[in-house]
């Protein structure tokens, strides 16, 4: 974190696309920024502030998708077992 007279003026955040560590001005917090290396866009967020609302929402969606995929795989396995008469 870069400071001017004890006040933070920038922070470091990794690009979620290419992983490059970027120096981002605090005035851009919460705004969409673009990586100068790969052009990937993301929302500037101070990592020391913890996960953002968007990140928590994304995590819930990912968990829901995983649960749905596991249920679908289980149903497919059960259907295959009943069709062939085989079981583990």
mmCIF file of the C-alpha atoms, coordinates in Angstrom:
data_MODEL
# 
_entry.id   MODEL 
# 
loop_
_atom_site.group_PDB 
_atom_site.id 
_atom_site.type_symbol 
_atom_site.label_atom_id 
_atom_site.label_alt_id 
_atom_site.label_comp_id 
_atom_site.label_asym_id 
_atom_site.label_entity_id 
_atom_site.label_seq_id 
_atom_site.pdbx_PDB_ins_code 
_atom_site.Cartn_x 
_atom_site.Cartn_y 
_atom_site.Cartn_z 
_atom_site.occupancy 
_atom_site.B_iso_or_equiv 
_atom_site.pdbx_formal_charge 
_atom_site.auth_seq_id 
_atom_site.auth_comp_id 
_atom_site.auth_asym_id 
_atom_site.auth_atom_id 
_atom_site.pdbx_PDB_model_num 
ATOM 1  C CA . UNK A 1 1  ? 0.000   0.000   0.000   1.00 0.00 ? 1  UNK A CA 1 
ATOM 2  C CA . UNK A 1 2  ? 1.410   3.386   -0.983  1.00 0.00 ? 2  UNK A CA 1 
ATOM 3  C CA . UNK A 1 3  ? 0.882   6.235   1.472   1.00 0.00 ? 3  UNK A CA 1 
ATOM 4  C CA . UNK A 1 4  ? 1.063   10.000  1.190   1.00 0.00 ? 4  UNK A CA 1 
ATOM 5  C CA . UNK A 1 5  ? 1.319   11.805  4.536   1.00 0.00 ? 5  UNK A CA 1 
ATOM 6  C CA . UNK A 1 6  ? 0.110   8.605   6.244   1.00 0.00 ? 6  UNK A CA 1 
ATOM 7  C CA . UNK A 1 7  ? -2.995  8.344   4.040   1.00 0.00 ? 7  UNK A CA 1 
ATOM 8  C CA . UNK A 1 8  ? -3.200  5.376   1.652   1.00 0.00 ? 8  UNK A CA 1 
ATOM 9  C CA . UNK A 1 9  ? -3.312  6.485   -1.992  1.00 0.00 ? 9  UNK A CA 1 
ATOM 10 C CA . UNK A 1 10 ? -3.016  3.072   -3.653  1.00 0.00 ? 10 UNK A CA 1 
ATOM 11 C CA . UNK A 1 11 ? -3.076  -0.633  -2.926  1.00 0.00 ? 11 UNK A CA 1 
ATOM 12 C CA . UNK A 1 12 ? -2.011  -3.832  -4.643  1.00 0.00 ? 12 UNK A CA 1 
ATOM 13 C CA . UNK A 1 13 ? -4.513  -6.233  -6.170  1.00 0.00 ? 13 UNK A CA 1 
ATOM 14 C CA . UNK A 1 14 ? -3.898  -9.273  -8.320  1.00 0.00 ? 14 UNK A CA 1 
ATOM 15 C CA . UNK A 1 15 ? -5.590  -9.414  -11.712 1.00 0.00 ? 15 UNK A CA 1 
ATOM 16 C CA . UNK A 1 16 ? -8.106  -12.285 -11.569 1.00 0.00 ? 16 UNK A CA 1 
ATOM 17 C CA . UNK A 1 17 ? -7.415  -13.039 -15.247 1.00 0.00 ? 17 UNK A CA 1 
ATOM 18 C CA . UNK A 1 18 ? -3.620  -13.176 -15.506 1.00 0.00 ? 18 UNK A CA 1 
ATOM 19 C CA . UNK A 1 19 ? -2.537  -12.942 -11.858 1.00 0.00 ? 19 UNK A CA 1 
ATOM 20 C CA . UNK A 1 20 ? -0.279  -9.927  -12.313 1.00 0.00 ? 20 UNK A CA 1 
ATOM 21 C CA . UNK A 1 21 ? -0.055  -7.724  -9.210  1.00 0.00 ? 21 UNK A CA 1 
ATOM 22 C CA . UNK A 1 22 ? -1.374  -4.252  -10.000 1.00 0.00 ? 22 UNK A CA 1 
ATOM 23 C CA . UNK A 1 23 ? -0.963  -0.951  -8.155  1.00 0.00 ? 23 UNK A CA 1 
ATOM 24 C CA . UNK A 1 24 ? -4.477  0.581   -7.978  1.00 0.00 ? 24 UNK A CA 1 
ATOM 25 C CA . UNK A 1 25 ? -5.389  4.060   -6.691  1.00 0.00 ? 25 UNK A CA 1 
ATOM 26 C CA . UNK A 1 26 ? -7.832  4.079   -3.783  1.00 0.00 ? 26 UNK A CA 1 
ATOM 27 C CA . UNK A 1 27 ? -10.020 6.501   -5.747  1.00 0.00 ? 27 UNK A CA 1 
ATOM 28 C CA . UNK A 1 28 ? -10.856 3.542   -8.021  1.00 0.00 ? 28 UNK A CA 1 
ATOM 29 C CA . UNK A 1 29 ? -12.179 1.296   -5.226  1.00 0.00 ? 29 UNK A CA 1 
ATOM 30 C CA . UNK A 1 30 ? -15.479 -0.261  -6.241  1.00 0.00 ? 30 UNK A CA 1 
ATOM 31 C CA . UNK A 1 31 ? -15.044 0.762   -9.874  1.00 0.00 ? 31 UNK A CA 1 
ATOM 32 C CA . UNK A 1 32 ? -14.306 -1.397  -12.894 1.00 0.00 ? 32 UNK A CA 1 
ATOM 33 C CA . UNK A 1 33 ? -10.621 -1.330  -13.806 1.00 0.00 ? 33 UNK A CA 1 
ATOM 34 C CA . UNK A 1 34 ? -8.639  -3.065  -16.532 1.00 0.00 ? 34 UNK A CA 1 
ATOM 35 C CA . UNK A 1 35 ? -5.329  -4.871  -16.288 1.00 0.00 ? 35 UNK A CA 1 
ATOM 36 C CA . UNK A 1 36 ? -2.628  -3.078  -18.244 1.00 0.00 ? 36 UNK A CA 1 
ATOM 37 C CA . UNK A 1 37 ? -1.004  -6.418  -19.026 1.00 0.00 ? 37 UNK A CA 1 
ATOM 38 C CA . UNK A 1 38 ? -3.873  -8.621  -20.305 1.00 0.00 ? 38 UNK A CA 1 
ATOM 39 C CA . UNK A 1 39 ? -6.797  -6.179  -20.585 1.00 0.00 ? 39 UNK A CA 1 
ATOM 40 C CA . UNK A 1 40 ? -8.951  -8.202  -18.174 1.00 0.00 ? 40 UNK A CA 1 
ATOM 41 C CA . UNK A 1 41 ? -11.617 -6.165  -16.409 1.00 0.00 ? 41 UNK A CA 1 
ATOM 42 C CA . UNK A 1 42 ? -12.564 -6.488  -12.740 1.00 0.00 ? 42 UNK A CA 1 
ATOM 43 C CA . UNK A 1 43 ? -13.851 -4.459  -9.811  1.00 0.00 ? 43 UNK A CA 1 
ATOM 44 C CA . UNK A 1 44 ? -11.111 -2.798  -7.745  1.00 0.00 ? 44 UNK A CA 1 
ATOM 45 C CA . UNK A 1 45 ? -11.388 -4.013  -4.155  1.00 0.00 ? 45 UNK A CA 1 
ATOM 46 C CA . UNK A 1 46 ? -8.935  -3.764  -1.289  1.00 0.00 ? 46 UNK A CA 1 
ATOM 47 C CA . UNK A 1 47 ? -8.131  -7.405  -0.452  1.00 0.00 ? 47 UNK A CA 1 
ATOM 48 C CA . UNK A 1 48 ? -7.557  -6.531  3.216   1.00 0.00 ? 48 UNK A CA 1 
ATOM 49 C CA . UNK A 1 49 ? -11.244 -5.573  3.483   1.00 0.00 ? 49 UNK A CA 1 
ATOM 50 C CA . UNK A 1 50 ? -12.312 -9.233  3.098   1.00 0.00 ? 50 UNK A CA 1 
ATOM 51 C CA . UNK A 1 51 ? -14.593 -10.730 0.453   1.00 0.00 ? 51 UNK A CA 1 
ATOM 52 C CA . UNK A 1 52 ? -16.940 -8.334  -1.324  1.00 0.00 ? 52 UNK A CA 1 
ATOM 53 C CA . UNK A 1 53 ? -20.675 -8.824  -1.688  1.00 0.00 ? 53 UNK A CA 1 
ATOM 54 C CA . UNK A 1 54 ? -20.108 -9.823  -5.321  1.00 0.00 ? 54 UNK A CA 1 
ATOM 55 C CA . UNK A 1 55 ? -17.510 -12.427 -4.310  1.00 0.00 ? 55 UNK A CA 1 
ATOM 56 C CA . UNK A 1 56 ? -19.787 -13.908 -1.628  1.00 0.00 ? 56 UNK A CA 1 
ATOM 57 C CA . UNK A 1 57 ? -22.660 -14.024 -4.137  1.00 0.00 ? 57 UNK A CA 1 
ATOM 58 C CA . UNK A 1 58 ? -20.429 -15.720 -6.702  1.00 0.00 ? 58 UNK A CA 1 
ATOM 59 C CA . UNK A 1 59 ? -19.287 -18.244 -4.099  1.00 0.00 ? 59 UNK A CA 1 
ATOM 60 C CA . UNK A 1 60 ? -22.918 -19.098 -3.265  1.00 0.00 ? 60 UNK A CA 1 
ATOM 61 C CA . UNK A 1 61 ? -23.717 -19.561 -6.971  1.00 0.00 ? 61 UNK A CA 1 
ATOM 62 C CA . UNK A 1 62 ? -20.689 -21.823 -7.421  1.00 0.00 ? 62 UNK A CA 1 
ATOM 63 C CA . UNK A 1 63 ? -21.678 -23.907 -4.391  1.00 0.00 ? 63 UNK A CA 1 
ATOM 64 C CA . UNK A 1 64 ? -25.241 -24.200 -5.756  1.00 0.00 ? 64 UNK A CA 1 
ATOM 65 C CA . UNK A 1 65 ? -23.955 -25.315 -9.164  1.00 0.00 ? 65 UNK A CA 1 
ATOM 66 C CA . UNK A 1 66 ? -21.703 -27.917 -7.554  1.00 0.00 ? 66 UNK A CA 1 
ATOM 67 C CA . UNK A 1 67 ? -24.609 -29.288 -5.492  1.00 0.00 ? 67 UNK A CA 1 
ATOM 68 C CA . UNK A 1 68 ? -26.836 -29.447 -8.589  1.00 0.00 ? 68 UNK A CA 1 
ATOM 69 C CA . UNK A 1 69 ? -24.099 -31.195 -10.596 1.00 0.00 ? 69 UNK A CA 1 
ATOM 70 C CA . UNK A 1 70 ? -23.554 -33.742 -7.814  1.00 0.00 ? 70 UNK A CA 1 
ATOM 71 C CA . UNK A 1 71 ? -27.321 -34.422 -7.646  1.00 0.00 ? 71 UNK A CA 1 
ATOM 72 C CA . UNK A 1 72 ? -27.490 -34.842 -11.443 1.00 0.00 ? 72 UNK A CA 1 
ATOM 73 C CA . UNK A 1 73 ? -24.531 -37.251 -11.390 1.00 0.00 ? 73 UNK A CA 1 
ATOM 74 C CA . UNK A 1 74 ? -26.150 -39.247 -8.593  1.00 0.00 ? 74 UNK A CA 1 
ATOM 75 C CA . UNK A 1 75 ? -29.436 -39.446 -10.537 1.00 0.00 ? 75 UNK A CA 1 
ATOM 76 C CA . UNK A 1 76 ? -27.583 -40.550 -13.671 1.00 0.00 ? 76 UNK A CA 1 
ATOM 77 C CA . UNK A 1 77 ? -25.722 -43.233 -11.717 1.00 0.00 ? 77 UNK A CA 1 
ATOM 78 C CA . UNK A 1 78 ? -28.968 -44.494 -10.185 1.00 0.00 ? 78 UNK A CA 1 
ATOM 79 C CA . UNK A 1 79 ? -30.678 -44.535 -13.590 1.00 0.00 ? 79 UNK A CA 1 
ATOM 80 C CA . UNK A 1 80 ? -27.753 -46.473 -15.089 1.00 0.00 ? 80 UNK A CA 1 
ATOM 81 C CA . UNK A 1 81 ? -27.838 -48.998 -12.256 1.00 0.00 ? 81 UNK A CA 1 
ATOM 82 C CA . UNK A 1 82 ? -31.585 -49.562 -12.650 1.00 0.00 ? 82 UNK A CA 1 
ATOM 83 C CA . UNK A 1 83 ? -31.312 -49.825 -16.466 1.00 0.00 ? 83 UNK A CA 1 
ATOM 84 C CA . UNK A 1 84 ? -28.545 -52.426 -16.356 1.00 0.00 ? 84 UNK A CA 1 
ATOM 85 C CA . UNK A 1 85 ? -29.521 -54.117 -13.126 1.00 0.00 ? 85 UNK A CA 1 
ATOM 86 C CA . UNK A 1 86 ? -25.961 -53.654 -11.886 1.00 0.00 ? 86 UNK A CA 1 
ATOM 87 C CA . UNK A 1 87 ? -25.047 -52.113 -8.600  1.00 0.00 ? 87 UNK A CA 1 
ATOM 88 C CA . UNK A 1 88 ? -21.724 -51.512 -6.878  1.00 0.00 ? 88 UNK A CA 1 
# 
